[in-house]
């Protein structure tokens, strides 16, 4: 009953919330991104890992039908966030050699698909750990100062919006599937371990000049098509225990933002929570024009992501806009746009 009441309130809020003016004069200088496949625009294309998506049908609805390395049929959330702030419509990958520092000065992502807060998570698929993303950001600062000059670069660094989006892989690709962490920590202890890493990372960003930061929460992990497909005893329903975990961990991240806002001078840290808007879309898909929620567009829509989601599949859907999920783990461009609009209105609006 309480959940249905929340859905009613959320629906009303979405219908009445003011529209974000796309293309308005930016009040942030750049969008700087850290995280996993939810916000990787192609960094993994340039490292030795199988966690890639730089091939069709990925990107089939992106400009020019290009598979950039984004894990979607089109744009990802940070692309839409950048556009909402009056910046460019895409946030490029730092490791992509086709971009130079002039392209990256107003937005760049250091994210790597398959990574997490925990270094052990990045080891699973040999991707870029969070600490290395920070080292790449330091290198970026050096290039930015050479390009813009120290005064202008320091202003860019201070006025930029820093977006963090990760954590799902720590649980689904690491804790629940690999033997190491689950033998060291119970679930609550592991949540606290990850929260400590998130706090330390934010403190380091602050020491490097960051002041406007968005800490992203977990989605309803139990409703991802991969998890629903393996939930054989519940008739492909969402895995409730994973969703309970996501809410619990999100509460800890939210508490972390409140704590750090009181401790770090000059910081404005917000918690961006995608959980409830995604859950509302899954429970009430017709409100958003969706038809399919439990399976994904690509291939059979149950198990495939990365190389298993390929152009030769007979099952890949013709219209991704009818689907919430593109592959078994990642949303479609349409879903990304809706979630991003919600996050901008409800968490990032204070930066507009």
C-alpha positions as CSV (number, residue, x, y, z in Angstrom):
1,X,0.0,0.0,0.0
2,X,2.8,2.4,0.9
3,X,4.6,1.7,-2.4
4,X,1.4,2.3,-4.4
5,X,0.9,5.6,-2.6
6,X,4.5,6.5,-3.5
7,X,3.8,5.7,-7.2
8,X,0.8,8.0,-7.2
9,X,2.8,10.8,-5.7
10,X,5.7,10.2,-8.1
11,X,3.3,10.2,-11.1
12,X,1.8,13.5,-10.0
13,X,5.3,15.0,-9.4
14,X,6.5,14.0,-12.9
15,X,3.4,15.4,-14.5
16,X,3.6,18.7,-12.6
17,X,7.4,19.2,-12.5
18,X,8.7,22.2,-14.5
19,X,10.5,21.4,-17.7
20,X,14.3,21.8,-17.8
21,X,15.3,24.3,-20.4
22,X,17.7,22.5,-22.6
23,X,20.3,24.8,-24.1
24,X,20.0,27.4,-21.4
25,X,23.2,29.3,-20.5
26,X,25.4,26.9,-18.6
27,X,25.9,27.7,-14.9
28,X,28.5,24.9,-14.8
29,X,31.7,25.0,-16.9
30,X,31.9,21.3,-17.7
31,X,30.5,17.9,-16.9
32,X,33.2,15.6,-15.5
33,X,32.3,11.9,-15.1
34,X,33.5,8.9,-13.2
35,X,31.9,5.5,-13.1
36,X,31.0,2.3,-14.9
37,X,29.1,1.3,-18.1
38,X,26.2,3.5,-17.2
39,X,28.4,6.5,-18.1
40,X,31.3,5.1,-20.2
41,X,31.3,6.7,-23.6
42,X,34.0,4.4,-25.0
43,X,37.1,4.4,-22.7
44,X,37.0,0.6,-22.7
45,X,37.6,0.6,-26.5
46,X,41.2,1.6,-25.7
47,X,42.1,-1.0,-23.0
48,X,42.5,-4.8,-23.3
49,X,39.1,-6.0,-22.0
50,X,36.1,-7.9,-23.3
51,X,33.8,-5.3,-21.7
52,X,33.2,-3.4,-24.9
53,X,30.3,-2.3,-27.0
54,X,32.0,-0.6,-30.0
55,X,30.1,-2.7,-32.5
56,X,26.6,-2.9,-34.0
57,X,23.8,-3.0,-33.0
58,X,25.1,-0.8,-30.1
59,X,24.8,2.8,-31.2
60,X,22.3,2.2,-33.9
61,X,20.2,5.2,-32.8
62,X,23.2,7.3,-32.0
63,X,24.1,10.1,-34.5
64,X,25.3,8.5,-37.6
65,X,24.4,5.1,-36.3
66,X,27.9,4.9,-34.7
67,X,28.8,2.3,-32.1
68,X,30.9,4.6,-29.9
69,X,31.4,2.2,-26.9
70,X,28.3,3.5,-25.1
71,X,26.3,0.5,-23.7
72,X,23.0,1.6,-25.3
73,X,21.3,2.0,-28.7
74,X,22.1,5.7,-28.4
75,X,23.0,8.4,-25.9
76,X,23.7,7.7,-22.2
77,X,22.5,9.8,-19.1
78,X,25.5,12.1,-18.9
79,X,25.0,13.1,-22.6
80,X,21.5,14.3,-21.7
81,X,22.7,16.0,-18.5
82,X,25.4,17.9,-20.4
83,X,22.8,19.1,-22.9
84,X,20.4,20.1,-20.1
85,X,23.1,22.4,-18.8
86,X,23.6,24.1,-22.1
87,X,26.8,22.3,-22.9
88,X,27.4,19.9,-25.7
89,X,25.0,17.0,-26.5
90,X,27.6,14.3,-25.8
91,X,30.3,13.8,-23.2
92,X,33.4,12.2,-24.9
93,X,35.6,9.5,-23.5
94,X,39.0,10.7,-22.1
95,X,41.0,7.9,-23.8
96,X,39.5,8.4,-27.3
97,X,42.4,9.8,-29.4
98,X,39.9,11.5,-31.8
99,X,39.3,14.2,-29.1
100,X,41.9,16.7,-27.9
101,X,41.8,18.9,-24.8
102,X,39.8,21.6,-26.5
103,X,37.0,19.0,-27.0
104,X,37.3,17.8,-23.4
105,X,37.3,21.2,-21.7
106,X,33.6,21.4,-21.4
107,X,33.0,17.7,-20.6
108,X,34.8,14.4,-20.3
109,X,34.1,11.0,-18.9
110,X,36.8,8.8,-17.3
111,X,34.3,6.0,-16.7
112,X,35.0,2.3,-17.5
113,X,32.4,-0.3,-18.1
114,X,32.6,-3.1,-15.5
115,X,34.3,-1.1,-12.8
116,X,33.1,-0.3,-9.3
117,X,34.1,1.3,-6.0
118,X,36.0,-1.8,-5.1
119,X,39.3,-2.5,-6.9
120,X,38.5,-6.2,-6.9
121,X,35.5,-5.4,-9.1
122,X,37.6,-3.8,-11.8
123,X,39.8,-6.9,-11.7
124,X,37.0,-9.2,-12.8
125,X,37.0,-7.9,-16.4
126,X,40.4,-6.0,-16.3
127,X,38.9,-2.6,-16.6
128,X,39.9,0.9,-15.2
129,X,39.6,1.0,-11.4
130,X,38.2,4.1,-9.7
131,X,41.7,5.1,-8.4
132,X,43.0,5.1,-12.0
133,X,40.1,7.2,-13.2
134,X,41.2,9.8,-10.6
135,X,44.8,9.6,-11.8
136,X,43.5,10.2,-15.4
137,X,41.6,13.2,-14.1
138,X,44.8,14.6,-12.5
139,X,46.4,14.3,-15.9
140,X,43.4,16.0,-17.5
141,X,43.9,18.9,-15.0
142,X,47.4,19.4,-16.2
143,X,46.4,19.4,-19.8
144,X,43.5,21.8,-19.0
145,X,45.9,24.3,-17.3
146,X,48.3,24.1,-20.3
147,X,45.3,24.8,-22.7
148,X,43.3,27.4,-20.7
149,X,46.0,28.9,-18.5
150,X,46.0,28.4,-14.7
151,X,43.4,31.0,-13.8
152,X,40.8,30.0,-16.4
153,X,41.5,26.3,-15.8
154,X,41.0,26.6,-12.0
155,X,37.7,28.4,-12.7
156,X,36.7,25.5,-15.0
157,X,37.6,22.9,-12.3
158,X,35.7,24.7,-9.5
159,X,32.6,25.4,-11.6
160,X,32.4,22.0,-13.2
161,X,29.7,19.5,-12.2
162,X,31.3,16.1,-11.2
163,X,29.1,13.1,-11.8
164,X,29.7,9.7,-10.2
165,X,27.7,6.7,-11.3
166,X,28.8,3.2,-10.1
167,X,28.2,0.5,-7.6
168,X,26.0,-2.0,-9.4
169,X,29.0,-4.1,-10.5
170,X,30.3,-4.3,-7.0
171,X,27.3,-6.4,-6.0
172,X,26.2,-8.2,-9.2
173,X,29.6,-8.9,-10.8
174,X,31.7,-9.1,-7.7
175,X,30.1,-9.8,-4.3
176,X,27.4,-12.2,-5.5
177,X,29.5,-14.0,-8.1
178,X,33.1,-14.0,-6.9
179,X,34.3,-15.8,-3.7
180,X,36.6,-13.1,-2.3
181,X,34.5,-10.3,-0.8
182,X,31.6,-12.5,0.3
183,X,34.0,-14.5,2.5
184,X,35.4,-11.3,4.0
185,X,32.3,-9.2,4.6
186,X,28.6,-9.8,5.2
187,X,26.4,-7.7,3.0
188,X,26.0,-4.8,5.4
189,X,29.8,-4.7,6.0
190,X,30.4,-4.7,2.3
191,X,28.0,-1.8,1.8
192,X,29.9,0.1,4.5
193,X,33.2,-0.8,2.8
194,X,31.9,0.7,-0.5
195,X,30.4,3.7,1.2
196,X,33.8,4.4,2.8
197,X,35.5,4.2,-0.6
198,X,32.9,6.6,-2.1
199,X,33.5,9.1,0.7
200,X,37.3,8.9,0.3
201,X,37.0,9.5,-3.4
202,X,34.8,12.6,-2.9
203,X,37.2,13.9,-0.4
204,X,40.1,13.5,-2.9
205,X,38.0,15.2,-5.6
206,X,37.3,18.1,-3.2
207,X,41.1,18.4,-2.5
208,X,41.6,18.7,-6.3
209,X,39.2,21.6,-6.5
210,X,35.8,20.0,-7.1
211,X,32.9,21.7,-5.4
212,X,29.8,20.6,-7.3
213,X,29.3,16.9,-7.1
214,X,26.5,14.4,-7.9
215,X,26.8,11.0,-6.2
216,X,24.6,8.5,-8.1
217,X,22.6,5.7,-6.5
218,X,21.8,2.2,-7.5
219,X,19.0,1.3,-9.8
220,X,16.5,-1.5,-8.9
221,X,19.1,-4.2,-9.7
222,X,16.7,-7.0,-9.2
223,X,14.6,-5.9,-12.2
224,X,17.4,-5.9,-14.7
225,X,16.5,-8.5,-17.4
226,X,19.6,-10.6,-16.6
227,X,18.5,-11.0,-13.0
228,X,14.9,-11.6,-13.9
229,X,15.9,-14.3,-16.4
230,X,17.8,-16.2,-13.7
231,X,15.0,-15.8,-11.1
232,X,13.5,-19.1,-12.3
233,X,11.7,-19.9,-9.1
234,X,9.7,-16.6,-9.2
235,X,8.6,-16.7,-12.8
236,X,11.0,-14.0,-14.0
237,X,9.8,-11.5,-11.5
238,X,12.2,-9.0,-10.1
239,X,14.7,-10.3,-7.5
240,X,13.3,-8.6,-4.4
241,X,16.4,-9.1,-2.3
242,X,18.5,-7.2,-4.8
243,X,16.1,-4.3,-4.8
244,X,16.0,-4.2,-1.0
245,X,19.8,-4.1,-1.1
246,X,19.8,-1.2,-3.6
247,X,17.4,0.8,-1.4
248,X,19.6,0.1,1.7
249,X,22.8,1.1,0.0
250,X,21.2,4.2,-1.5
251,X,20.2,5.3,2.0
252,X,23.8,5.0,3.1
253,X,25.0,7.0,0.1
254,X,22.4,9.7,0.9
255,X,23.6,9.8,4.5
256,X,27.1,10.1,3.2
257,X,26.2,13.2,1.2
258,X,24.7,14.9,4.2
259,X,27.8,14.1,6.3
260,X,30.3,15.4,3.8
261,X,28.2,18.5,3.1
262,X,28.8,19.4,6.7
263,X,32.5,18.5,6.7
264,X,34.0,19.7,3.4
265,X,34.2,23.5,3.1
266,X,32.5,25.0,0.0
267,X,31.2,21.7,-1.3
268,X,27.7,21.2,-2.7
269,X,27.2,17.5,-2.9
270,X,23.8,16.0,-4.0
271,X,22.5,12.5,-4.1
272,X,21.1,11.5,-7.5
273,X,18.8,8.6,-7.1
274,X,17.6,6.7,-10.2
275,X,15.9,3.9,-8.2
276,X,12.3,5.2,-7.9
277,X,11.9,6.7,-11.4
278,X,13.2,3.4,-13.0
279,X,10.9,1.3,-10.7
280,X,8.0,3.5,-11.7
281,X,8.8,3.0,-15.4
282,X,9.0,-0.8,-14.9
283,X,5.7,-0.9,-12.9
284,X,3.8,1.6,-15.1
285,X,5.5,1.4,-18.5
286,X,2.5,2.7,-20.5
287,X,2.8,6.0,-18.7
288,X,6.0,6.5,-20.6
289,X,5.1,4.8,-23.9
290,X,6.9,1.6,-23.2
291,X,5.5,-1.9,-23.9
292,X,8.3,-4.3,-22.7
293,X,9.9,-4.3,-19.3
294,X,11.1,-7.8,-18.4
295,X,13.2,-8.4,-21.5
296,X,15.6,-6.3,-23.5
297,X,15.7,-5.2,-27.1
298,X,18.9,-6.9,-28.1
299,X,19.1,-10.6,-29.0
300,X,16.7,-12.7,-26.8
301,X,16.7,-9.8,-24.3
302,X,17.4,-12.0,-21.3
303,X,21.1,-12.8,-21.0
304,X,23.0,-10.9,-23.6
305,X,25.3,-7.8,-23.2
306,X,28.5,-6.9,-24.8
307,X,29.6,-9.3,-27.6
308,X,26.6,-11.5,-27.0
309,X,24.4,-8.6,-28.2
310,X,25.4,-8.7,-31.9
311,X,24.0,-7.5,-35.2
312,X,23.3,-11.1,-36.4
313,X,20.7,-11.9,-33.8
314,X,17.4,-12.8,-35.3
315,X,15.6,-11.6,-32.2
316,X,16.8,-8.0,-31.8
317,X,13.8,-5.7,-31.7
318,X,13.1,-3.2,-34.5
319,X,11.9,-0.3,-32.2
320,X,14.0,0.2,-29.1
321,X,11.7,3.0,-27.9
322,X,9.2,0.3,-26.9
323,X,11.7,-1.2,-24.5
324,X,13.0,0.0,-21.1
325,X,16.2,-2.0,-21.5
326,X,18.5,-2.2,-24.5
327,X,20.5,-5.3,-23.4
328,X,20.2,-7.4,-20.3
329,X,22.0,-4.9,-18.1
330,X,21.6,-1.4,-19.7
331,X,18.7,0.9,-20.5
332,X,17.7,2.2,-23.9
333,X,18.4,5.8,-25.0
334,X,14.7,6.7,-24.3
335,X,15.0,5.4,-20.8
336,X,18.3,7.2,-20.3
337,X,16.6,10.4,-21.4
338,X,13.7,10.1,-19.0
339,X,15.9,9.1,-16.0
340,X,18.3,12.0,-16.8
341,X,15.4,14.5,-17.0
342,X,14.1,13.3,-13.6
343,X,17.6,13.5,-12.0
344,X,18.2,17.0,-13.4
345,X,14.8,18.2,-12.1
346,X,15.0,16.6,-8.7
347,X,18.7,16.5,-7.8
348,X,20.8,18.7,-10.1
349,X,18.4,21.7,-10.5
350,X,20.2,23.7,-7.9
351,X,23.2,23.8,-10.2
352,X,21.2,25.1,-13.2
